[in-house]
Amino acid sequence: MVKRAVAIITERGPEKAYAEITKRFHDRDLYITVINLDGKVLAHGQRGNLVGRNLINAKDPDGKLFIKERVELAREQSVFWHSYKWQNPATQEIEPQEAYCERLNDIVVCGGVYSF
């Protein structure tokens, strides 16, 4: 899903791609998020209400500043895995999540999988 989202952003341009990602890039507990390097949500396949919000200070249930950490990882690496905890939309439970992320210029495209 991440590779497909990156391709769509590259091919169609950010505005069209972000709208499509927000509307269509989710499947049960799998979804794509796109943030800029300041922590602003540009697209979110599960929670469109987060688009436009800056989440740089968002914490996971353990108090980890996970968006800030993601941005720092993206500044250092173009491809990486990111671990944190978040509410699984399928189970509504807080679960560990592993997100695969790719930096594309000044944005980060991520797709996570929940693990037990």
Buried (B, 14 or more C-beta within 10 A) or exposed (E): BBEEBBEBBEEEEBEEBBBBBBEEBBEEBBBBBBBBBEBBBBBBBBBBEBBEBEBBEBBBEEEBBBBBBBBEBBEEEEEBEBBBBBBBBEEEEBBBBEBBBBBBEEBBBBBBEBEE
